[in-house]
Amino acid sequence: QVQLVESGGGLVQAGGSLRLSCAASGSIFSINSMGWYRQAPGKQRELVATITSSTNYADSVKGRFTISRDNAENTIYLQMNSLKPEDTAVYYCNAHIVTTTYYGMDYWGKGTLVTVSS
C-alpha cells in the first residue's frame, strides 16, 4: 500500500541540470529516512545521497548534487548540476517507512532514467 513515485528524469547535455522528485504515499506512520540510489547498465546499484536530520553524499557527486526534503508532502528532491556522462543511470528513490503492518522496512520506487550526453 506504500508507494514511491519518482519524476524528473530525462535527457540532458553534459554540464546541464535536472531536478528529480520522489513522493511517498499510502499507509505511512512515519518515515525514518529517504535517499537516492542509481544503477547504470552492468553495474551495481550505488548510493547517491540520503537525508535524515542531516545529508550525506557519495564522493562522486559532492559539490554537484543537492538532496532536500519537504516533510509536509513526504517528498524529497535531488538537484543535479554539472552533470557528466558517467551520471547516466536509472535513479531510484528509497525510503525506510513504518506502517501499521510493519515495524519498518525499505521501499523502492520504480526508477527514473537520467541520460547525460557528451
C-alpha positions in Angstrom: 0.0 0.0 0.0 3.0 2.3 0.3 4.2 3.8 -3.0 7.1 5.9 -4.0 6.8 7.8 -7.3 9.8 9.4 -9.0 9.7 12.1 -11.6 12.1 14.5 -13.4 14.4 12.2 -15.4 15.3 12.9 -19.0 18.0 13.6 -21.5 20.4 16.5 -20.9 23.8 17.6 -22.2 26.9 17.4 -20.1 27.1 20.4 -17.9 23.4 20.7 -17.7 21.0 20.3 -14.8 18.0 18.2 -13.8 15.8 18.1 -10.7 14.4 14.7 -9.5 11.4 14.4 -7.2 10.1 11.5 -5.1 6.7 11.5 -3.3 5.8 8.8 -0.8 2.1 8.0 -0.3 0.0 5.3 1.4 -0.5 4.0 4.9 2.5 5.7 6.4 3.0 6.1 10.1 6.5 7.6 9.9 9.4 7.9 7.5 12.8 7.5 9.2 15.0 8.3 6.2 14.9 8.8 2.4 17.5 8.8 -0.2 18.5 8.4 -3.9 20.4 5.5 -5.5 21.4 4.9 -9.1 22.2 1.9 -11.3 24.0 2.0 -14.6 23.9 -0.9 -17.1 26.2 -3.7 -16.0 27.0 -2.0 -12.7 25.8 -2.4 -9.1 23.3 -0.1 -7.6 25.1 2.6 -5.6 24.1 5.2 -3.0 23.9 8.8 -4.3 22.5 10.8 -1.3 20.5 10.3 1.8 18.7 12.7 4.2 17.6 12.4 7.8 18.4 15.2 10.2 21.5 15.7 8.0 22.6 14.9 4.5 25.2 12.5 3.1 26.6 12.2 -0.4 28.7 9.9 -2.5 32.1 11.3 -3.1 31.4 11.3 -6.9 28.5 13.8 -6.6 29.7 16.1 -3.8 29.6 19.7 -4.8 27.3 18.9 -7.8 24.2 17.3 -6.3 21.9 18.5 -3.5 19.3 16.5 -1.7 16.4 18.2 0.1 13.0 17.4 1.6 9.5 18.7 2.2 8.3 16.9 5.3 4.7 18.1 4.9 4.5 16.5 1.5 6.6 13.4 2.2 8.7 14.4 -0.7 12.4 14.6 -1.4 14.3 16.2 -4.3 17.7 15.8 -6.0 19.0 18.8 -7.7 21.7 17.6 -10.1 24.1 20.2 -11.5 27.2 20.0 -13.7 26.0 16.6 -15.0 28.6 14.3 -16.5 28.1 11.3 -18.9 29.1 9.0 -16.1 26.0 10.2 -14.2 23.8 8.3 -16.7 21.8 5.7 -14.9 18.4 4.8 -13.6 17.8 6.8 -10.4 15.8 5.1 -7.6 14.1 6.6 -4.6 14.4 4.7 -1.3 12.6 5.2 2.0 12.6 3.4 5.3 9.0 3.6 6.4 7.0 2.4 9.4 3.4 1.4 8.6 0.5 -0.1 10.7 1.6 -3.5 9.5 5.4 -3.5 9.8 7.8 -2.1 12.4 9.8 -0.7 9.5 11.2 -1.7 6.1 12.7 -0.3 2.9 10.6 0.7 0.0 11.7 1.5 -3.6 10.4 3.5 -6.4 10.3 2.1 -10.0 13.1 4.5 -11.1 13.5 7.4 -13.5 16.1 7.4 -16.3 18.7 10.1 -16.5 20.8 10.2 -19.7 23.7 12.7 -20.0 25.1 13.2 -23.5 28.6 14.5 -24.4 
